[in-house]
């Protein structure tokens, strides 16, 4: 059982897998982002990031998608990136992406 499967099971046991209310789903994630930004230590920031994963996984399942397959498609998508790391901006700059995820595979 994957960690995503365990999160889905957690949602099932608590009767949370109803149709998604997108405003609510994203507000939960926004609240966790805010908590992470306000956290005074690394543990608080990590906790907020983990909670974001839990809320996002539940939302995907509520929408009728398999989170494991979604993440496989996302990984193929980002692994197909071509580009370079820009020190000035402190981030990876994509110049090309050759794979488009097919989220229908996850329905």
Residue pairs with C-beta under 8 A, 6 or more apart in sequence:
1 9
2 68
4 57
4 67
4 68
4 71
5 68
7 53
7 54
7 57
7 58
7 67
8 17
8 57
8 58
8 61
8 67
10 54
11 17
11 58
11 61
11 62
16 58
16 62
17 58
17 61
17 62
18 62
19 62
20 59
20 62
20 63
22 59
25 55
25 58
25 59
25 62
28 55
29 52
29 55
29 56
32 48
32 49
32 51
32 52
32 55
33 48
33 52
35 44
35 47
35 48
35 51
36 44
36 45
36 47
36 48
36 49
36 52
38 44
39 45
39 47
39 48
57 67
60 66
60 67
60 70
60 106
61 67
64 107
65 103
65 106
65 107
66 106
66 107
67 106
68 106
69 105
69 106
70 101
70 103
70 106
73 101
73 102
73 103
73 105
73 106
74 101
76 99
76 101
77 97
77 99
77 100
77 101
79 99
80 97
80 98
80 99
81 92
81 94
81 96
81 97
82 94
82 95
82 96
82 97
82 98
83 92
83 93
83 94
83 95
83 96
84 92
84 93
84 95
85 91
85 92
85 93
86 92
86 93
